[in-house]
Amino acid sequence: MNQEQPTEFRYFVSYSGIKLPLKLVNEITEDSLNNRNTYYRSHFDVQDRMLLCQKVVYGEVESEHLYQYYECGVLKSAQITEDDEVRVVHFNELGEIV
């Protein structure tokens, strides 16, 4: 399990691809959030692995991903919350869904 403490929030416009963890793109500054209705807010560990990703719409968290990694850096699990429904996806050390 990843015990690294997250760094400060970072903000992004969108994400690309369909694989987990999400690949956030177009990083923006906190100062530019006033001009946006929708953005992604994330925490990364000291190894730049995403631990938390929240989609924020009109100031409210619409969805959330919590990630855990194996020591080797491969995604171990993703807890995804959308519309008050929580699902957990587990991966083996090869990155395959189990």
LINNORGI-V369331 format. One record per helix or strand of 2 or more residues. SS is the DSSP state (H for helix, E for strand). FROM is the first residue (numbers start at 1). TO is the last residue. Records with the same first field share a line. If there is no record, write none. Layout:
SS=FROM-TO / FROM-TO
This chain:
E=10-16 / 23-28 / 38-44 / 50-57 / 60-69 / 75-82 / 85-91
H=30-35
